[in-house]
Amino acid sequence: MTSAGFASLENEVMCVESNQAILADVSSGKVPIFEPELENLVNKCIKNQKLQFTDQIKDVLEFAEVIFICVGTPQAEDGKADLRQIESVAIDIAENLHGYKLLVEKSTVPIGTHIRLKNTMSRHLKGKIGFDIACVPEFLREGNALKDFFNPDRVILGIESENSKKLLQDIYKDFECPKIWTNPATAELIKYASNGFLAMKISYSNMLADICEATGADVDSLIEGIGQDSRIGKEFINPGVGYGGSCLPKDVSAFIDIFDQNNVNNGLLKEVDSINRLRPHRIITKLKSSIKNLENKRIAVWGLAFKPNTDDVRNAPSLEVVNKLIEEKVTVNCHDPQAINQFKKALNKNTNLTFFDDMYESARDCDALIILTEWPDYMATNLDELKAKMSNPLIVDGRGIFKPSEIQKSGFEYKAFGLKENNN
Ligand code: UGA
């Protein structure tokens, strides 16, 4: 997204990609992930000759003065951010460097990574060559990447030299949002602090949903009631099956580690994480409150992607829910408008799993339907058609997409987060 975004703003951009399959795809204008409008943008930029691709770092170093590092920083087994890809890029750059470059961290990296990069670079440079490191974290959301790229709420620019400032001022001249100039350590921290805060809002709303379930308070009015306070805001307070994806879960975990490393209390973040981890289990508990023995039951799961408008299933609640259903010897019928292929790869086993292109067909003869992603198609469900297909009209809704009053009129037993069980 970063490369196509900058290329469409009339910059000359060259991308280096070491994975040959991905390189072949993107060079021919095929984007290997589902992201609305991105493929069109990439093709437009290739056609305008603003965007090119290579597998050689040398080409990029000859071509550009500013290099954005956008590699993954996945979660390592110990919960920390795995910095091997970023380290290896730094080594590759240093070994091939002949003149001044500005290296910009776009990947999400722990505080102090700019110093680590500087040290790695210095160890591998062949001679006395100048370079700067800056940190300009990325805040775009999957499924909304284009809009977020072109209309960011803010741009954070962590720099250490006047030259870095000059170069980045030019690159970001078309962005009219507030620009916050700071040092690289603060920029690195802002990224984690933002994702941590978003995760905290979601876990807080999930905690509120639980107290609604216990007391019978109305969860929708509660969320509306707090969200109308402009200091709280309406976004990221929708309760449900929890946050997934490649960012919030891993960043909260890495942020917890950053606090540990610095001996600073991180109890709040740990609770955010633990509330989230329990959400997929609660789906099974809700299901079992209606169907005590799940063995040999047939259950449809709608929504495999971690959120709508993406085919990404990394840390998606669907993985845990479906695995648990398989353990319980359930026959599972899965549907998702985009994520079936990714889900098959991620799950790596297919006992009792069937995938459907048609959402209604997936519910045929099912004892229950579980909803885990709020895809627009699901929100527009024809409830009569759905009910006619199912053998038992039970919906366990992990995203609260239906109004309880409406769905009850159509004869479904409806269970969702925040609804008192015996009120259903
Ligand atoms: C997140 C941040 O929102 C971006 O700002 C950031 O740039 C990105 O991580 C990143 O670090 O690269 P993303 O992971 O694409 O973006 O998805 P979100 O829209 O944040 O949703 C994350 C999860 O939270 C999803 O599973 C979603 O269903 C869940 N969610 C979101 C809720 O459960 N409730 C809400 O109210 C909002």
Boltz pocket constraint, residues with backbone or C-beta under 6 A from the ligand:
constraints:
  - pocket:
      binder: B
      contacts: [[A, 108], [A, 138], [A, 139], [A, 140], [A, 141], [A, 142], [A, 143], [A, 195], [A, 198], [A, 202], [A, 235], [A, 236], [A, 237], [A, 238], [A, 239], [A, 240], [A, 241], [A, 242], [A, 243], [A, 244], [A, 245], [A, 246], [A, 247], [A, 248], [A, 306], [A, 307]]
      max_distance: 6.0
